[in-house]
Amino acid sequence: MALHHSEETHQNLVARLSHATGRDLPEWLRALEDGPAFLRFEDRVKWLRAEYGIAHGHATAIVHEHDLQRAQRYFG
């Protein structure tokens, strides 16, 4: 599944993560790293939503940011 919102919306969601969820981005990235090894984007989004009860938009932004940072580590 691809990201369905604009880059501006993505940045706004990331900026508001700590206010909306009580956790900042590095904490969410660690949760994904420590969580189940789902390969599909949507499976990771569904897991975050089920495990932590966060909104779909925030879960999508977290997974997308995780993918961006992981790609940068490997290809950057």
C-alpha positions in Angstrom: 0.0 0.0 0.0 1.3 3.4 -0.9 1.1 6.5 1.1 -2.2 8.2 0.3 -1.6 11.7 1.7 0.5 14.6 0.5 4.0 15.2 1.7 2.7 18.3 3.5 0.1 16.3 5.3 2.7 13.7 6.2 4.9 16.3 7.7 2.0 17.8 9.7 1.1 14.3 11.0 4.7 13.6 12.1 4.9 17.1 13.7 1.8 16.4 15.8 2.6 12.8 16.8 3.7 13.5 20.3 0.6 15.7 21.0 -1.8 13.3 19.4 -0.3 10.0 20.7 1.7 10.9 23.8 4.9 9.5 22.1 7.4 11.1 19.8 8.6 9.8 16.5 11.7 8.0 17.8 9.6 6.1 20.3 7.2 5.0 17.5 10.1 4.0 15.3 11.5 1.8 18.1 8.1 0.3 18.6 8.1 -0.7 14.9 11.6 -2.1 15.1 10.7 -4.1 18.2 7.3 -5.3 16.9 6.4 -8.1 14.6 8.3 -8.4 11.4 5.5 -7.6 9.0 6.7 -6.9 5.5 3.7 -5.2 4.0 3.0 -1.5 4.7 -0.6 -2.1 5.5 0.1 -4.9 7.9 2.4 -2.6 9.9 -0.2 0.1 9.9 -2.9 -2.3 11.1 -0.6 -3.6 13.8 0.1 -0.1 15.2 -3.6 0.7 15.2 -4.6 -2.5 16.9 -1.7 -2.5 19.4 -1.7 1.2 20.4 -5.2 2.4 19.3 -3.8 5.3 17.2 -5.6 6.9 14.2 -5.0 5.5 10.7 -3.3 8.7 9.5 -0.8 8.7 12.3 -0.1 5.0 11.9 0.4 5.5 8.2 2.8 8.5 8.8 4.8 6.5 11.3 5.2 3.5 8.9 6.1 5.8 6.0 8.7 7.7 8.1 10.1 4.3 9.2 10.4 3.2 5.6 12.1 6.5 4.6 14.6 6.4 7.4 15.4 2.7 6.8 15.9 3.3 3.1 18.2 6.2 3.9 20.3 4.0 6.2 20.7 1.4 3.5 20.9 3.5 0.4 21.9 6.9 1.7 
